[in-house]
Amino acid sequence: MFIKLIFAGEYTKAMNKDWHSDHFCCWQCDQTLTGQRYIMRDEQPYCIKCYEDVFANQCDECAKPIGIDSKDLSYKDKHWHEHCFLCSMCKISLVDMPFGSKNDRIFCSNCYDQAFATRCDGCNEIFRAGMKKMEYKGKQWHDKCFCCAHCKVAIGTKSFIPKNDDVFCGPCYEEKFATRCSKCKKVITAGGVTYKNEPWHRECFCCTNCNSSLAGQRFTSKDEKPYCANCYGDLFAKRCNACTKPITGIGGAKFISFEDRHWHNDCFICAQCTTSLVGKGFITDGHEILCPECAKARLMAANS
């Protein structure tokens, strides 16, 4: 290794060392750096041009190198000139301002919120930091916007009932949708009776005449009104010609009719021998009915 002594003439002092003026050169292009601005990199000197060509970052906005005389603003491996660090939408400078990033683009806080922030399903306004958010079935509301669809009162932490795409407070849901008794018009909360496709409380479904409960009991109707068996028989039923009791037909009971006279199936018997005449021939004698044999015997007795 040979070292030349510096005896006289011009020399340069750099990096705490003394250099012949023609030996202090750019590490990249060998251009003399004596009297020139230079940059040290990995303990090697570079002229400004070579340093910027080799090491300067490229601006993400204008695609030009960020020189040593410019501020290099960086975020997530991206770099910008100070004057190029702008919102992608409104182009306002983001220097010393809060900003957001989306899809490799940067935005001021207002533009970011307008473009990407979650919006309330009630008022369509964005959710800003610190705002309380109500969520239900994939939808989101501001606290003040999560309201009953009918009365518009904020539900908050109170219970609610969903219906289609809306939510209702308990009282409003009952008012609009709950099943109501056809008689008293109050909400049926449990059980109930359906009559002619209309709902009733069990205690409200009563005989039109005596007001006794018909729930679980045999009943029939007259003029669209329900009656218990006893009241229907007393008020409207035909009466058996034999026993004089009402013929209601309730429960599938059969009866016989003949010339404006009516009998229970069990009462349609021969007045003489008490044989059932259901499905058989018979003869009338005044208010009585007789089997053919007894009618014949009575006729013979009357003629003898």
Phi, psi and omega in degrees: 000130182247136179238126177272132178282145177263106182267316184200181179086188183282141173214165183239138176251119180210147180054036180063025179229159176254135184231144163300143184301325181276356179261344180273092188236163175296135181293339184265310188249357180066012175289136181300140181255002181299122180077005182249156172289142179213165180235136176270135176217121183053041177066019177239142181273143178227142172291163185300314183298312181295320179299314180293323179294322186269320192244342185294143176280151179269136180291131181289342181268306185258353177069013177262155179297148176264102185291171184290343180269002179248149173288136178256103178266129185231151177202121179049058176065014175247153185225149180217148163296155179301320182280352179259356183278083190236155172297135182293342182259300187264353176066018175286147179294139181256006179298125180062024178237151174293144180212165177232161181236138178209128178052046178065018176240153180247148185219148170293164186298322180293313181293323179297316179297316182296325185271325192232344184293148177295140182248151179288133178287353177267302185255351180069009175275159185283161173268117178266163182306134178089351179285140177285138185236131176256132183234139177202123178050050175079359178252156183226142180223151163296155180305317182284344182266348180278085190240159172297132183294343183261303185268349177067012177279136179300134183279323179060231181265005180286162179289153179214167182233125179279149176212113185056239181261008183246166173235148183226147170289161183305308181300319181291323179296317179297318182297321186268323193236340185294149179289131182242145180294136181292341182265302186266349178068009177272160183293137174268109184267337180206144177064219181111170182229140175251127179224122183053045177063020176239143183273147178219147163296148178301321182284344179268345182274090190237162175297134182296333184267305186260354177067016176281149183294138179257358181298121180078005182248160174285136178208166175220179184231156177216123182055043178069011179247140182276144178223145172290165184300318183294313181293322179297317180297317181292325187269323191231340190284150170291156181249144182293133180293340182266305186261351180066007177276157182297145172256102186265333184075001181293138179080011178087013179298137181263154177214165182243138177235139178204119177047058178063014174245151187222147179222146164295151179307317183287341181267353182276079184228161177294129181295342184265304186254358179061020175286138178298134180255008180296121179080009182237166174288152179208166180229138179264143177225094186067236179270357182262158172239143184229150171287159182305321182295313181291326177294321179295316180297318180293323179293318180295321181293324180290334182266354183272000000 
